[in-house]
Amino acid sequence: DGGITQSPKYLFRKEGQNVTLSCEQNLNHDAMYWYRQDPGQGLRLIYYSQIVNDFQKGDIAEGYSVSREKKESFPLTVTSAQKNPTAFYLCASTPTGQVSNYGYTFGSGTRLTVV
Amino acid sequence: QKEVEQNSGPLSVPEGAIASLNCTYSDRVSQSFFWYRQYSGKSPELIMSIYSNGDKEDGRFTAQLNKASQYVSLLIRDSQPSDSATYLCAVNTGGYQKVTFGTGTKLQVIP
């Protein structure tokens, strides 16, 4: 079955450590997105990519980095510069970059906790 | 004013009743509107999309859009305990590449 796989499901980060969240899709979708969800807040866009080797900052990109070397993969790195990384991270995709025409397909999420 | 506003709830309805979830948005040029269901600890799942004024029905779900009032709603008929979840409203704002989510309304269906 087609879908989006995020790993790990739970991740613990020590202070000053960089961690990478994996996102892989087999839907043949062109566009991929990373969102962050905090209690009481709506989903906030971190980065998005409409095509391989190209990506754009979202509303809260500071302290995060991404790459898009393959159509299927869009990993997110949470760097030590992100001061409040504890959150639920969601990867999503759409068939094309025209996000207004499609709803998102979401992965199952990664819950990151700073210890 | 938030771009997309929802009442956080919880909204409690008895089993079999109609649940009505509401969402208002501030960007008048918004063209696309989505409802997602999110169970506790899980990721959101798209349940409805609507692009034109009026009603759109899919099974027990009906989405209603009124662009003049900048209002979109989701009706769930014959509510079931399995409908208990948080419902997120999402609106295409600020150009076709941007989607803004509301904070969600928690629905509780009481058996």
Interface residues (C-beta under 8 A of the other chain):
Chain A: G40 Q41 G42 L43 L45 Y48 L90 G97 Q98 V99 S100 N101 Y102 G103 Y104 T105 F106 G107 S108 G109
Chain B: V4 S8 Q31 S32 F34 Y36 K42 S43 P44 E45 L46 S49 L88 A90 N92 Y96 Q97 K98 V99 T100 F101 G102 T103 G104
